[in-house]
Amino acid sequence: MMKKRSAVMLSSVMLMSVVLAACGGNNNTASNNASNGSAGNSGEVKTVKIFQFKTEIVEGLNELKVEFEKEHPNIKLDIQTVGGGADYAAALKTKFASGDAPDIFSNGGYAEFDLWGDKIEDLSDQPWVKDLIPLAAEPMTRDGKTYGMPMNLEGIGYVYNKDLFAKAGITETPKTITELEEAAKKLQAIDVIPFGNAYQEWWLLGIQGISVAFAQQDNVDEFISGLNAGTSTIVGNEKFKDWSNLLNLTVKYGQKNPLTTDANTHLAMFANGEVAMMQEGNWAQTLVDNITPDMNIGMFPMPISDDPELNDKLSVGVPANLVVNKDSGSKEEAKTFLNWLVTSDMGKEYISKKWKFIPALSTIPVTTEDVGQLGSDVWNYVQEGKVYGLQASKFPDGVTQEFASSIQELIAGKVDEAGWEKGMQAGWDKLKK
């Protein structure tokens, strides 16, 4: 999942943005060649320390570790995860400052790449680079060079219970905020709570939710540059006003005590049929399946206005990229693992079938059976070109937490919309370069 319980995307989160069931070996020639690094030639056993934040893939990574080490006896993997709402960015800084820098770590790209660029190895010569889906390659591409392996594509929107929608007489997914409120009223009429809101989670608000208000700017990159330069402002911006209307609507038609509701709780409420919708990503497929297998679910974008064309685009992006520490003494072995992850039979099985990731590489097929109903919905939006990019990786370091605090103040009624906009702007101004 994005940087959430993983994500946390950040994980899946998120987050948690970046393989299972088959235990087949690696038949890929390039991967086999890549495995013959310095450790293989010398007989020396090297350790590759991996530090990532997607908590939902920890079990799978440990299973992959066993198979990888069988195939590469001179390489050992040390996998560490900080996610589930914990501050991965702060933990990563501590790792480097303490002299315990990882060999592979997670990076969101864009501004986050700029923050860590002097530590990241150029991976342009790796065999998997030519197979990257263009949308997935963007965050870690600089001057035509590729600096990270995108773990997967993730979409964020409202996950909904199709059976409850049908029972309430809702025949189409809402494409405007007015249609969304009409749907909420119909759900209330059959004694179903429309929204389950995990607004205790900072990542859900400050990374994922608010992304829509940025994405719908006329030119989001110019707007963000303007915020950094002082020529753009959140205060009085129409898209942020629209987004606050959506937030207020979800609170009005949501369960009690949203600020003390965490992601696990809203997932359980949804999977048990207590609520009809929740803001989540396609990583929720496996989490819902674990509670209620074969639940009839889908996903649609978060509408913030009454313009159906603008609103019928799903927020899709890369939750995390795996990068290699350029100063690592095991960077060739780190590259060997990354290549194995996306070319071996077992790695590809885990990516699509166990984790139900939407692959970032064209060499890994996408089917509804593999990625689930949510992943299939996201992939359809991608194929139709109806997507907004996720924007949080373009923000100054620490702004997402500032945003979340301001949004939670609005939900609590401590500030009105005008005060909230000022708080959002102040958070950006405090941390911009």
GIHURA-V686134 format. One record per residue. RES is the residue in one small letter. NEAR is the number of other C-alpha atoms within 10 Angstrom. D_CENTER is the distance of its C-alpha to the mean C-alpha in whole Angstrom. Layout:
res=RES near=NEAR d_center=D_CENTER
res=RES near=NEAR d_center=D_CENTER
//
This chain:
res=m near=36 d_center=5
res=m near=36 d_center=3
res=k near=35 d_center=6
res=k near=33 d_center=8
res=r near=29 d_center=10
res=s near=32 d_center=8
res=a near=33 d_center=7
res=v near=33 d_center=7
res=m near=40 d_center=3
res=l near=35 d_center=6
res=s near=31 d_center=7
res=s near=32 d_center=7
res=v near=31 d_center=8
res=m near=34 d_center=6
res=l near=33 d_center=6
res=m near=34 d_center=5
res=s near=37 d_center=4
res=v near=30 d_center=9
res=v near=29 d_center=16
res=l near=21 d_center=20
res=a near=18 d_center=23
res=a near=15 d_center=25
res=c near=15 d_center=27
res=g near=13 d_center=28
res=g near=16 d_center=29
res=n near=18 d_center=28
res=n near=12 d_center=30
res=n near=14 d_center=29
res=t near=10 d_center=31
res=a near=16 d_center=29
res=s near=23 d_center=27
res=n near=17 d_center=31
res=n near=10 d_center=32
res=a near=18 d_center=29
res=s near=24 d_center=30
res=n near=15 d_center=33
res=g near=18 d_center=32
res=s near=15 d_center=34
res=a near=19 d_center=34
res=g near=16 d_center=35
res=n near=10 d_center=38
res=s near=9 d_center=39
res=g near=11 d_center=39
res=e near=12 d_center=37
res=v near=13 d_center=34
res=k near=18 d_center=31
res=t near=17 d_center=28
res=v near=22 d_center=24
res=k near=20 d_center=22
res=i near=20 d_center=19
res=f near=22 d_center=16
res=q near=30 d_center=13
res=f near=41 d_center=10
res=k near=34 d_center=9
res=t near=30 d_center=12
res=e near=29 d_center=12
res=i near=25 d_center=13
res=v near=16 d_center=16
res=e near=10 d_center=18
res=g near=17 d_center=18
res=l near=18 d_center=17
res=n near=14 d_center=21
res=e near=16 d_center=22
res=l near=21 d_center=21
res=k near=18 d_center=23
res=v near=13 d_center=26
res=e near=16 d_center=26
res=f near=23 d_center=26
res=e near=14 d_center=28
res=k near=13 d_center=31
res=e near=15 d_center=30
res=h near=19 d_center=30
res=p near=15 d_center=33
res=n near=21 d_center=33
res=i near=25 d_center=29
res=k near=19 d_center=28
res=l near=20 d_center=24
res=d near=14 d_center=23
res=i near=16 d_center=20
res=q near=14 d_center=19
res=t near=18 d_center=15
res=v near=26 d_center=15
res=g near=30 d_center=12
res=g near=30 d_center=12
res=g near=27 d_center=13
res=a near=21 d_center=15
res=d near=19 d_center=15
res=y near=25 d_center=13
res=a near=18 d_center=15
res=a near=11 d_center=18
res=a near=15 d_center=18
res=l near=20 d_center=18
res=k near=12 d_center=20
res=t near=13 d_center=23
res=k near=14 d_center=22
res=f near=12 d_center=24
res=a near=10 d_center=26
res=s near=9 d_center=28
res=g near=8 d_center=28
res=d near=11 d_center=26
res=a near=20 d_center=24
res=p near=24 d_center=21
res=d near=25 d_center=22
res=i near=28 d_center=18
res=f near=22 d_center=15
res=s near=28 d_center=12
res=n near=30 d_center=11
res=g near=25 d_center=9
res=g near=28 d_center=12
res=y near=19 d_center=14
res=a near=19 d_center=16
res=e near=20 d_center=14
res=f near=23 d_center=16
res=d near=12 d_center=19
res=l near=13 d_center=19
res=w near=13 d_center=19
res=g near=18 d_center=21
res=d near=11 d_center=24
res=k near=16 d_center=22
res=i near=21 d_center=21
res=e near=19 d_center=23
res=d near=19 d_center=23
res=l near=18 d_center=22
res=s near=15 d_center=23
res=d near=10 d_center=26
res=q near=17 d_center=24
res=p near=13 d_center=25
res=w near=20 d_center=21
res=v near=18 d_center=21
res=k near=14 d_center=23
res=d near=13 d_center=21
res=l near=18 d_center=17
res=i near=17 d_center=16
res=p near=13 d_center=17
res=l near=15 d_center=14
res=a near=23 d_center=12
res=a near=24 d_center=15
res=e near=18 d_center=15
res=p near=27 d_center=13
res=m near=28 d_center=15
res=t near=18 d_center=18
res=r near=14 d_center=21
res=d near=5 d_center=25
res=g near=9 d_center=24
res=k near=14 d_center=23
res=t near=22 d_center=20
res=y near=25 d_center=18
res=g near=29 d_center=15
res=m near=28 d_center=14
res=p near=29 d_center=11
res=m near=26 d_center=10
res=n near=24 d_center=9
res=l near=27 d_center=8
res=e near=31 d_center=5
res=g near=35 d_center=7
res=i near=29 d_center=8
res=g near=25 d_center=12
res=y near=22 d_center=14
res=v near=24 d_center=15
res=y near=24 d_center=18
res=n near=21 d_center=21
res=k near=20 d_center=23
res=d near=15 d_center=27
res=l near=21 d_center=27
res=f near=22 d_center=26
res=a near=12 d_center=29
res=k near=12 d_center=31
res=a near=19 d_center=31
res=g near=13 d_center=32
res=i near=18 d_center=29
res=t near=11 d_center=29
res=e near=11 d_center=26
res=t near=18 d_center=23
res=p near=20 d_center=23
res=k near=22 d_center=23
res=t near=21 d_center=24
res=i near=22 d_center=24
res=t near=16 d_center=28
res=e near=18 d_center=27
res=l near=21 d_center=24
res=e near=18 d_center=27
res=e near=14 d_center=29
res=a near=21 d_center=27
res=a near=25 d_center=26
res=k near=17 d_center=30
res=k near=18 d_center=31
res=l near=24 d_center=29
res=q near=17 d_center=31
res=a near=11 d_center=34
res=i near=12 d_center=33
res=d near=12 d_center=32
res=v near=20 d_center=29
res=i near=22 d_center=26
res=p near=30 d_center=24
res=f near=28 d_center=21
res=g near=28 d_center=19
res=n near=31 d_center=18
res=a near=24 d_center=16
res=y near=23 d_center=17
res=q near=18 d_center=18
res=e near=22 d_center=14
res=w near=25 d_center=14
res=w near=32 d_center=10
res=l near=33 d_center=10
res=l near=23 d_center=13
res=g near=22 d_center=13
res=i near=27 d_center=9
res=q near=27 d_center=8
res=g near=23 d_center=12
res=i near=23 d_center=14
res=s near=19 d_center=12
res=v near=28 d_center=14
res=a near=20 d_center=17
res=f near=23 d_center=16
res=a near=21 d_center=15
res=q near=18 d_center=19
res=q near=16 d_center=21
res=d near=10 d_center=24
res=n near=10 d_center=22
res=v near=15 d_center=19
res=d near=14 d_center=20
res=e near=13 d_center=23
res=f near=18 d_center=22
res=i near=20 d_center=20
res=s near=14 d_center=23
res=g near=13 d_center=25
res=l near=18 d_center=24
res=n near=18 d_center=24
res=a near=13 d_center=28
res=g near=11 d_center=29
res=t near=11 d_center=29
res=s near=15 d_center=27
res=t near=19 d_center=26
res=i near=21 d_center=24
res=v near=18 d_center=27
res=g near=12 d_center=29
res=n near=13 d_center=26
res=e near=14 d_center=26
res=k near=19 d_center=22
res=f near=23 d_center=22
res=k near=20 d_center=25
res=d near=17 d_center=23
res=w near=22 d_center=20
res=s near=22 d_center=22
res=n near=16 d_center=24
res=l near=20 d_center=21
res=l near=19 d_center=20
res=n near=14 d_center=24
res=l near=16 d_center=24
res=t near=22 d_center=21
res=v near=20 d_center=23
res=k near=14 d_center=27
res=y near=19 d_center=26
res=g near=22 d_center=24
res=q near=19 d_center=25
res=k near=13 d_center=27
res=n near=13 d_center=25
res=p near=21 d_center=22
res=l near=17 d_center=22
res=t near=12 d_center=22
res=t near=17 d_center=20
res=d near=18 d_center=17
res=a near=24 d_center=14
res=n near=12 d_center=17
res=t near=14 d_center=19
res=h near=24 d_center=18
res=l near=23 d_center=17
res=a near=18 d_center=20
res=m near=20 d_center=22
res=f near=24 d_center=20
res=a near=21 d_center=21
res=n near=14 d_center=24
res=g near=17 d_center=25
res=e near=18 d_center=25
res=v near=26 d_center=23
res=a near=27 d_center=22
res=m near=30 d_center=19
res=m near=24 d_center=16
res=q near=27 d_center=13
res=e near=27 d_center=10
res=g near=29 d_center=7
res=n near=30 d_center=9
res=w near=32 d_center=8
res=a near=22 d_center=11
res=q near=24 d_center=14
res=t near=18 d_center=15
res=l near=17 d_center=15
res=v near=18 d_center=17
res=d near=13 d_center=19
res=n near=12 d_center=20
res=i near=14 d_center=21
res=t near=15 d_center=23
res=p near=12 d_center=23
res=d near=12 d_center=23
res=m near=17 d_center=22
res=n near=13 d_center=23
res=i near=21 d_center=19
res=g near=22 d_center=17
res=m near=27 d_center=15
res=f near=24 d_center=16
res=p near=26 d_center=15
res=m near=25 d_center=16
res=p near=27 d_center=19
res=i near=26 d_center=21
res=s near=20 d_center=24
res=d near=15 d_center=27
res=d near=13 d_center=26
res=p near=15 d_center=25
res=e near=11 d_center=24
res=l near=17 d_center=22
res=n near=23 d_center=20
res=d near=20 d_center=20
res=k near=25 d_center=17
res=l near=27 d_center=13
res=s near=27 d_center=10
res=v near=24 d_center=8
res=g near=28 d_center=7
res=v near=32 d_center=6
res=p near=38 d_center=3
res=a near=37 d_center=7
res=n near=26 d_center=10
res=l near=21 d_center=13
res=v near=30 d_center=16
res=v near=28 d_center=20
res=n near=22 d_center=22
res=k near=18 d_center=25
res=d near=14 d_center=27
res=s near=19 d_center=26
res=g near=13 d_center=30
res=s near=23 d_center=28
res=k near=18 d_center=26
res=e near=19 d_center=27
res=e near=27 d_center=27
res=a near=26 d_center=23
res=k near=23 d_center=23
res=t near=23 d_center=25
res=f near=24 d_center=22
res=l near=20 d_center=19
res=n near=23 d_center=22
res=w near=26 d_center=23
res=l near=25 d_center=19
res=v near=25 d_center=19
res=t near=26 d_center=22
res=s near=21 d_center=24
res=d near=20 d_center=24
res=m near=23 d_center=23
res=g near=28 d_center=20
res=k near=22 d_center=19
res=e near=23 d_center=20
res=y near=25 d_center=17
res=i near=27 d_center=15
res=s near=26 d_center=16
res=k near=22 d_center=18
res=k near=18 d_center=17
res=w near=22 d_center=13
res=k near=29 d_center=13
res=f near=26 d_center=11
res=i near=30 d_center=11
res=p near=27 d_center=13
res=a near=25 d_center=13
res=l near=24 d_center=16
res=s near=13 d_center=19
res=t near=15 d_center=21
res=i near=17 d_center=19
res=p near=12 d_center=20
res=v near=20 d_center=18
res=t near=16 d_center=20
res=t near=15 d_center=19
res=e near=12 d_center=21
res=d near=20 d_center=19
res=v near=27 d_center=15
res=g near=26 d_center=17
res=q near=21 d_center=17
res=l near=28 d_center=14
res=g near=29 d_center=13
res=s near=21 d_center=16
res=d near=19 d_center=16
res=v near=28 d_center=13
res=w near=22 d_center=15
res=n near=13 d_center=18
res=y near=20 d_center=16
res=v near=20 d_center=15
res=q near=9 d_center=19
res=e near=9 d_center=20
res=g near=11 d_center=19
res=k near=18 d_center=18
res=v near=22 d_center=14
res=y near=23 d_center=13
res=g near=21 d_center=11
res=l near=25 d_center=8
res=q near=23 d_center=11
res=a near=24 d_center=10
res=s near=20 d_center=11
res=k near=18 d_center=14
res=f near=20 d_center=15
res=p near=20 d_center=18
res=d near=17 d_center=17
res=g near=17 d_center=17
res=v near=22 d_center=17
res=t near=24 d_center=14
res=q near=17 d_center=16
res=e near=19 d_center=19
res=f near=25 d_center=17
res=a near=24 d_center=16
res=s near=20 d_center=20
res=s near=25 d_center=21
res=i near=25 d_center=20
res=q near=21 d_center=21
res=e near=17 d_center=24
res=l near=21 d_center=24
res=i near=20 d_center=24
res=a near=13 d_center=26
res=g near=11 d_center=29
res=k near=11 d_center=29
res=v near=17 d_center=29
res=d near=14 d_center=29
res=e near=19 d_center=27
res=a near=12 d_center=29
res=g near=15 d_center=29
res=w near=26 d_center=25
res=e near=24 d_center=25
res=k near=18 d_center=27
res=g near=22 d_center=25
res=m near=22 d_center=22
res=q near=20 d_center=24
res=a near=17 d_center=26
res=g near=21 d_center=22
res=w near=23 d_center=22
res=d near=17 d_center=25
res=k near=12 d_center=25
res=l near=14 d_center=23
res=k near=15 d_center=23
res=k near=9 d_center=25
//
